[in-house]
Amino acid sequence: MNKLAVIAIGGNSLIRDNAHQSVEDQYQAVCETARHIAGMVEQGYEVIVTHGNGPQVGFILRRAEIASDVASMHHVPLVSCGADTQGAIGYQIQQAMDNEFKKRGLNKSAVTIVTQVVVDAADPAFQKPSKPIGSFYSQEQAESIGKANPNWVLVNDAGRGYRRVVASPQPQEIVEREVISKLVRDGYCVVGVGGGGIPVIKQQDGSFQGVDAVIDKDFASSLLASQIEADLLVISTGVPKVYLNYGKPGEKALDLVTLSELKQYVTENHFAPGSMLPKIQAVINFLSRGGRRAIITNPESLEEAVARRTGTHIVP
């Protein structure tokens, strides 16, 4: 089999700006990313595509709240919103990848797997919400929304504005990992672990029960990459490389970094919580579990990064 890569694309990367939030706009962003992923396939990789869903989950929740207020429609549980985004975003990625494969004459098909991810009911994250979802708000908007929704927790997200945060437990097990592994090894481009996976708790009898939370997609992607022994983990972000002192005097791009160096940078607080830090921690987890190489870059640089011409490359 060709080399195997897990590619995690962010939910925010599917929304260019506030003027391009429609489903059609998001699909155009998906198509652009699909072109670069197809370029990786041409370089000899089998790929599993994972994706975030923070903004999209927020949109669904807000629509449900408005529908409840205006037309007495039922509320949609957060766990169901995550499942909804897996289907909707997965459909877009699957279609875009299939169309791109046809354009390039590649004998390949994409398939989306609705993926459950086991979390621990005792995870302390349930007592301390931290995962940003939904739109960015100004301080004035956040104050108004907070008054209207007293059960919401709103925080400043890395200086980019205020966002709602929800529980984000650590992923323990990818329920459908064997199916995903079989499909990718049979030559399919698999879209899975969407939005970090649908969070479920394993009951004493072995059955699963969904729980309201949002799993960090980078942590879930890292776990999947480890469990299926992927050769490469690629985590996309808004910049082509990781930086030390980002946005400050002495800013420095990182090209090739060892695992020990990266851990040291974390202890020096170079990476913002809720922004770059989870991506760094996901890479550390992957390499610590035996992973061979990881890359952090933006979607448009995927092909160049895999060819080692850009991106931040992290090795054991």
Secondary structure, DSSP 8 states (H G I E B T S, - for coil): --EEEEEEE-SGGG--STT--SHHHHHHHHHHHHHHHHHHHHTTEEEEEEE--HHHHHHHHHHHHHHHHHH------HHHHHHHHHHHHHHHHHHHHHHHHHHHT----EEE---EEE--TT-GGGGS--EEEEEEE-HHHHHHHHHH-TT-EEEE-TTS-EEEEE------EETTHHHHHHHHHTT-EEE-SGGG-EEEEE-TTS-EEE-S----HHHHHHHHHHHTT-SEEEEE-SSSSEEETTTSTT-EEESEEEHHHHHHHHHTT-S-TTTTHHHHHHHHHHHHTT--EEEEE-GGGHHHHHTTSSSEEEE-
